[in-house]
């Protein structure tokens, strides 16, 4: 019984350290899951932006072609 009293502080410190390490592991797993979720969201956002950019480029091509046709209809430029 005297041995337990002598080592009580060390036993409690070791137990506290074990609990802290378990909580730290849980927090790191949660953080890793959040990072993975954010990476997936970022990939989806990049894909959406890429598609939007392609649509905008196509619309600009059409607008350029329309402007070119309108300028051709108006005849030669006057000085």
N, C-alpha and C positions, 0 to 999 in steps of 0.2 A: 504494500500500500504506500509505503514511503517512496518507492521508486516512481510510482505514478505521480505523486505530488511533486517530485523533483523534476520530472519531465513533462508536467502538465502544460507549461507554456510552449514547449517545443512541439508537443502533440497538437495543440490547438493551432499553432502557426502552420504546421504541415497540413492540417485539415483545411484551414483557411486558404492556403496556397492551392490545394487541390480543387476546392470549390471555385476559386478565382480562375484557374486554368480551364475548367469546364465551361464557365461562363464566357471566357475569352474565345474559346473554340466555337461556341454557339454564335457569338457576335460576328466572328470572322466568316462563318458559313452564311449568315444572313447577309453580310456585306457582299460576299461573292455572288450570291443569288441576285442581289440588287444590281451589281455590275453587269451580270449576264443579261438581265432584263433591259438595262439601259443600252447595252450594245445591240440587242435585237431591235429595240426601238430606233436607235440611230441608223441601223441598216435599213429599216423600213422607211424612215424619213429620207434617207439618201435615195432610195429607189423611187419614192414619190416625187422628189425634186427632179430626178433625172427624167422621169416621164413628163412632168410639167414642162421642163426645159425643151424636150423634144416637141411637145405640142406647140409651145411658143415659137420655136424655130420654124415649124411648118407654117404657122399662121403668118409669120414675117415673110416667108418665101412667097406665100400667096399674095400678100399685100404688095410686095415688090413687083411681082408679075402684073398685078392690077394697075399699079402706078405706071409701069412701063407701057402697058397697053393704052392707058389714057394719054400718056405723052405722045405716043405714036399716032393716035387719032387726031390729036390737036394740030398735027402738021409740023412742018419744019419750024425751028426756032427763028424768031424775028430779031434782028439786030437793032 
